[in-house]
Amino acid sequence: MTGTAQRWTRPIPAWAAPLDSTALHDLLERVRGWQPFDGCALLDDVAAALDDVFPAEEDTAQLAERLRAHLARLATIAVASEAEQDPTAAQLVLRARTLHADPLPCGRQEAAIAHLRRLGWTANELHDRLVAIRCLKEAA
């Protein structure tokens, strides 16, 4: 071997940012606002919705919003992990989206409790299915 080094004659292109500053700022805000999936919180809210003792009337709306958020997150996880290829998971995602869009019935507590139970059952079944097809780890 000789001591001569080869010189590269090709120019190296200058680095260019993949996104402009506005898009990078938006991405940063999304990352800052991201919260990991909390399976224990999901199970706590499902238990509260399905319990024999009904939640207090003033807590019903908050519980419904938390369950809707769980359904939205589970549906997003199912889509991102391509779980919709599983027919059962696809049906549960469709039901989750439908229930997510339904408002909490006002006026009658019995109708609100029935809606909470549908939200809870759907969240629980979708969570169980995603665990069964290995899209999620089982929550303790």
N, C-alpha and C positions, 0 to 999 in steps of 0.2 A: 504494500500500500504506500502510496505517496502522501506527502503532507499537504497536498493541494486540496482546497475546499471548493466545492461546486457553488456557484452563485445562481440564485434563482433569478430568472429573467422575467417571470410573469409578475405583473403588479397584483398586489393584494387589494381587493375592493374595500372601500371604507365601510365601516359598520353603520347600519341605518336602524333606527328604532322601529320595532314592529308596529307600534301604535303611536299616534300623536299624543300630545300632552293632555288633551281633554279625555281621550279614551283611557290613558294610563291613570288619570285621576279618578275616573269612574270605576275602573277596576280596583284601585286601592280602596275606595269607599265600600265596594262590595265585599272585599276581603275583610275589612275592618268590621263590617256588620254581620259577617258569617258566624253562625253558632253551630257547633257540632250536634249531631243527632243524639238526643238523650233518651235512651230506651226506658230508663227508670221513671223519668217524668211521664212518659207515655203510659206506662203501666199504672202509675198512680192516678192519672186522669181517667183512664179506662175503668179502674176500680171504683173511682168516685161516681162515674156515670152509671155503672152497672150494679152498684151496691143496693141492698134492700132498703137502706135509709136514704131517702131522697135528699139531694143537696138543697140548701136553703134557697128560697126564691131569688134572693139578691145575688147568690153565687152562680146561678144557672147560666147567665149570659157569659160570664168569664170562663166557666168550664167549657161552654160551647165554642168559644173562640179558641181556647187552647186545643180542643179536639180538632177543630178545623185546621189549625196550624200543623198539628201532627199528621192529619190526612194529607195536607199539601206536601209536607216534607216526605212522607212515605211514597206518595205518587211520584214525586221528583226522583227519589231514589230508585223506584221501580223503572222509570223511563231511562234514567242514566245507566242502569245496569242491564238494560234490555230484558227485564223480567216480564215485559208484556208479551213475550213469545210464549210464555206459559199461559194457557187459556184461563186457568183459575185466577192467576195474578192479574190478567187483563180485565176480567170481570170485576175483580175487587177494585182495581184502579178506576174503572168506569163508575162504579158505585161511589167510591170516595170522591170523585170529582162532582158527581151529582149532589151528594150530601153537602159537600163544601159550598156549593152554590145556593143551597136551600137556606132561607133565613130561619132563625129561631121563632117558632110560633109565639105570638104575643097574646096576652089575655088569659089563656087557660094554662095552668101549671101542668096539668096532665099531658097536654099536647107537647109542651116544652120538654117534659121528662121523657116522653116517648121519642122525641127527636134526639135528645141526649143519648139515649140508649142505642139508637141506630148509629149515631156517630161513634159511640164507644165500641159497639160490636164490629163495625166496619174497620175501625182503626186496629182493633185487636186481631181480626182475621187477616188483614193485609200485612200486619207486622209478622204474624205467625207464618204466613205464606212466604214472605221474603226471607225469613229465617230458614224455612224448609228448603228453598231453592238456592240457599247460600248467597243471598244478596246482602244480608245483614247478619251480624252476630246476635245471638240470643241475649236479651237483657235479663239481668238478675232479678 
